[in-house]
Amino acid sequence: MNHKSLLWLFFILVCLVNGTTWGAQRIGLENSLPFWSSSIRFLISGSLISVVLLLLKKWELPPKGYMLALFYGVFYFSVPFGAVYWGTQYVSSGLVSVLMSMLAVMLLVFNKIFGGIPATKMQIFGVLFSLIGIIIIFWQKLQFDYSPLSILSMLLILTSGLGSALITIKVRNHLSYIPIFNFNAVAMIIGGIGLGIASLILENGNRSFQGPSLYALIYLSTVGSVIGLALYMTLLKHWHVSRASAHLFISPAIALYLGSLFLGETLNIYTYVGTGLILCGVMLINISPKVITVILKYFKTNFYKKRPNT
């Protein structure tokens, strides 16, 4: 398998992994504390990677990598996950999904500001198409009561998304020399510690895991965090940020279809129309400008021929 095909396989796997983690998170949170559950998840993931790398004598991370991992752990793990878990108490899950998908738009903006490779017009249109698709899918769940806590929750989620997008762009510029697994291990441990502190301050209740919550924790810690994040950062290293982040639109849709397949949840016309727009958007994000030129030339040649003189 060549390099290009391998990256596409990684992208498909990221979409599937993140799509399944939505359901796993929902199952895992039914019998456990949100902050505590996410804290243990990232601590297990980071520790597991660290132990394996140390046993294989593959531990290496430049000094600058530790500083970047500190900021990444705080602004990609602790703050966003904490904001989402806290915010879902006061805003609908559909609204949270739409707000989180705004991360792809924020990535484009920061990529432009910090001198990254500019997005093409087709990629920008693709992101907007996909965003509209997400809004349509969750249209019936976009409930908002304009209470102070709801407004605060929205602002907190959006602000955490801004921080996540900013640190992602900054880290992306250093992925050429930073070992991905080593970096993720440190960042996840730091993120887990931050969420654990928040849990001890803000949460009360049972901190043990059993039954479905335990199985969900194991899946999220291994497949969701270790594999999913490593694949995503590999895509960030080799692809334009708009293409690498397109999974942010596909994964929520996959979660809905999996819920219908395994949990008997009902799909509706909004789901199908939104999915269609997302797929169109992702195609626009990924299609080559050369392909677009060929298509336009074909239509111009075959459908806009000059009429013969009479």
C-alpha positions in Angstrom: 0.0 0.0 0.0 1.4 3.4 -1.0 1.7 6.4 1.2 -1.3 8.2 -0.2 -3.6 5.1 0.2 -2.3 4.6 3.7 -3.3 8.1 4.7 -6.8 7.6 3.3 -7.1 4.4 5.3 -6.1 6.4 8.4 -8.8 9.0 7.7 -11.4 6.3 7.4 -10.3 4.7 10.6 -10.3 8.1 12.4 -13.9 8.6 11.3 -15.0 5.2 12.5 -13.1 5.4 15.8 -14.5 8.9 16.6 -17.9 7.8 15.5 -17.9 4.9 17.9 -16.4 6.9 20.8 -19.5 9.1 20.8 -21.6 6.1 21.7 -19.0 4.8 24.1 -18.9 8.1 26.0 -22.6 8.2 26.3 -22.7 4.6 27.7 -19.7 5.3 30.0 -21.2 8.4 31.5 -24.5 6.7 32.5 -22.9 5.3 35.7 -19.9 7.4 36.3 -18.8 11.0 37.0 -18.0 12.9 33.7 -14.8 14.7 34.8 -13.5 11.7 36.7 -14.3 9.3 33.8 -12.5 11.4 31.2 -9.6 11.9 33.7 -9.0 8.2 34.2 -9.4 7.6 30.5 -6.5 9.9 29.6 -4.4 8.9 32.5 -4.7 5.2 31.4 -4.0 6.1 27.8 -0.9 8.2 28.5 0.5 5.8 31.0 -0.1 2.8 28.7 1.8 4.5 25.8 4.6 5.6 28.2 5.1 2.1 29.6 5.3 0.5 26.2 7.7 3.1 24.8 9.9 2.7 27.9 10.0 -1.1 27.6 10.9 -0.8 24.0 13.5 1.8 24.9 11.8 4.2 22.4 11.2 7.1 24.8 12.5 10.3 23.2 11.0 13.8 23.3 12.9 17.1 22.8 12.7 19.7 25.6 10.4 21.9 23.5 8.1 18.9 23.1 7.4 18.8 26.8 6.3 22.4 26.9 4.1 21.9 23.8 2.6 18.8 25.5 1.8 20.9 28.6 -0.2 23.4 26.6 -1.7 20.7 24.4 -2.8 18.7 27.5 -4.5 21.7 29.0 -6.1 23.3 25.9 -6.9 20.1 23.9 -7.8 17.7 26.7 -8.6 19.4 30.1 -10.4 22.6 29.1 -12.4 21.3 26.0 -13.6 18.1 27.7 -14.3 19.9 30.9 -16.3 22.6 29.1 -18.3 20.1 27.1 -19.1 17.9 30.1 -20.1 20.8 32.2 -22.0 22.6 29.3 -24.2 19.6 28.4 -26.0 20.1 31.7 -27.5 23.3 30.4 -27.6 23.0 26.5 -28.8 20.3 24.3 -26.6 17.6 22.9 -27.4 18.7 19.3 -26.2 22.2 20.1 -23.0 20.9 21.6 -22.4 18.8 18.5 -22.8 21.9 16.3 -20.6 24.0 18.5 -17.8 21.4 18.6 -18.0 21.0 14.8 -17.1 24.7 14.6 -13.6 23.6 15.5 -13.0 22.8 11.8 -13.9 26.4 10.9 -11.6 27.8 13.7 -8.8 25.6 12.4 -9.1 27.2 9.0 -9.0 30.7 10.5 -6.0 30.1 12.7 -4.2 28.3 9.9 -4.6 31.4 7.8 -3.5 33.7 10.6 -0.4 31.8 11.4 0.8 31.5 7.8 -0.2 27.9 7.1 -0.9 26.6 3.6 -4.0 28.6 2.5 -7.2 26.6 2.0 -8.6 26.6 -1.5 -12.0 28.0 -2.3 -13.4 24.5 -2.7 -12.0 23.5 0.7 -13.7 26.5 2.3 -17.0 25.7 0.6 -16.6 22.1 1.7 -16.2 23.1 5.3 -19.3 25.3 5.1 -21.3 22.6 3.4 -20.4 20.1 6.1 -21.2 22.6 8.9 -24.6 23.2 7.4 -25.1 19.4 7.2 -24.3 19.1 10.9 -26.8 21.8 11.7 -29.5 20.1 9.7 -28.8 16.7 11.3 -29.2 18.1 14.8 -31.9 20.7 13.9 -34.6 19.2 16.0 -32.2 19.0 19.0 -31.0 22.6 18.8 -32.8 23.7 22.0 -31.7 26.9 23.6 -33.6 28.6 26.5 -31.5 31.9 26.7 -30.9 31.4 30.4 -27.6 32.8 31.9 -26.2 29.3 32.4 -27.1 28.3 28.8 -25.4 31.4 27.4 -22.4 30.8 29.7 -22.2 27.2 28.6 -22.2 28.1 24.9 -19.5 30.7 25.4 -17.4 28.3 27.4 -17.7 25.6 24.8 -16.8 28.0 21.9 -13.9 29.5 23.9 -12.5 26.1 24.6 -12.9 25.3 20.9 -10.9 28.4 20.1 -8.1 27.3 22.5 -8.2 23.7 21.0 -7.9 25.0 17.4 -5.1 27.4 18.3 -2.9 24.8 20.1 -3.6 22.3 17.3 -2.2 24.7 14.7 0.8 25.5 16.8 1.5 21.9 17.5 1.1 21.0 13.8 4.1 23.2 12.9 6.3 21.0 15.1 5.1 17.5 14.1 7.9 17.0 11.7 10.4 16.4 14.5 8.2 15.5 17.5 7.5 11.8 18.0 3.7 11.5 18.0 3.2 8.8 20.5 5.6 10.2 23.0 4.1 13.7 22.7 0.5 12.3 23.1 1.5 10.3 26.1 2.7 13.4 28.0 -0.2 15.5 26.8 -2.8 13.0 27.9 -1.3 12.5 31.3 -1.3 16.3 31.8 -4.9 16.5 30.5 -6.0 13.7 32.8 -4.4 15.3 35.8 -6.2 18.6 35.0 -9.6 16.8 34.7 -8.9 14.8 37.8 -8.4 18.0 39.9 -11.6 19.5 38.4 -13.4 16.3 39.4 -12.2 16.4 43.0 -13.3 20.0 43.3 -16.6 19.9 41.4 -17.9 16.3 41.5 -19.3 14.1 44.2 -20.3 10.5 43.9 -19.1 7.0 43.1 -15.7 7.0 41.4 -15.5 3.3 40.6 -16.1 1.7 37.2 -18.1 -1.5 36.6 -20.2 -3.1 33.9 -20.9 -0.9 30.8 -18.9 2.1 32.2 -15.8 -0.1 32.7 -16.0 -1.5 29.2 -16.5 2.0 27.8 -13.5 3.2 29.7 -11.3 0.5 28.4 -12.4 1.1 24.8 -12.0 4.9 25.1 -8.6 4.6 26.7 -7.2 2.2 24.1 -9.0 2.6 20.8 -10.4 6.1 21.2 -7.4 7.9 22.7 -4.3 5.9 21.8 -5.2 4.9 18.3 -7.6 7.6 17.2 -5.5 10.5 18.3 -2.3 9.1 16.9 -4.0 8.6 13.5 -5.4 12.1 13.6 -2.1 13.7 14.3 -0.5 11.7 11.5 -3.0 13.2 9.1 -2.3 16.7 10.5 1.3 16.1 9.8 0.8 15.2 6.1 -2.5 16.8 5.1 -4.0 20.2 4.9 -5.8 21.0 8.2 -9.2 21.3 6.4 -8.9 17.7 5.1 -7.5 16.2 8.3 -10.3 17.8 10.4 -13.1 16.7 8.1 -13.7 13.8 10.4 -15.3 16.3 12.8 -18.3 16.4 10.5 -18.4 12.7 9.6 -18.0 11.2 13.1 -21.3 12.6 14.6 -23.2 11.3 11.6 -21.6 7.9 12.0 -22.6 7.9 15.7 -26.2 8.4 14.7 -26.3 5.6 12.2 -24.6 3.2 14.7 -27.2 4.3 17.3 -29.9 3.3 14.8 -28.3 0.0 14.0 -27.4 -1.2 17.6 -29.6 0.9 19.9 -32.8 1.1 17.8 -32.7 4.9 17.6 -34.8 6.5 14.9 -33.4 8.4 11.9 -35.3 11.0 10.1 -35.2 13.2 6.9 -32.9 15.7 8.6 -30.4 12.9 9.2 -30.3 11.9 5.5 -30.3 15.4 4.1 -27.6 16.5 6.5 -25.5 13.4 5.8 -25.8 14.2 2.0 -24.5 17.7 2.6 -21.6 16.5 4.8 -20.5 14.0 2.1 -20.7 16.7 -0.6 -18.7 19.0 1.7 -16.0 16.3 2.4 -15.7 15.7 -1.3 -15.2 19.4 -2.0 -12.5 19.5 0.8 -10.6 16.5 -0.7 -11.1 17.0 -4.5 -8.0 18.1 -6.4 -8.1 21.5 -8.2 -6.8 19.6 -11.3 -9.9 17.3 -11.1 -12.1 20.4 -10.9 -10.4 21.9 -13.9 -11.0 18.7 -15.9 -14.7 18.6 -14.9 -15.3 22.2 -15.8 -13.5 21.7 -19.1 -15.7 18.7 -19.8 -18.9 20.5 -19.1 -17.8 23.6 -21.1 -16.9 21.4 -24.1 -20.0 19.2 -24.1 -22.8 21.5 -22.8 -21.8 25.0 -23.8 -20.7 24.5 -27.4 -21.3 27.5 -29.6 -24.3 27.1 -31.8 -23.5 26.8 -35.5 -24.2 29.9 -37.6 -27.4 29.7 -39.6 
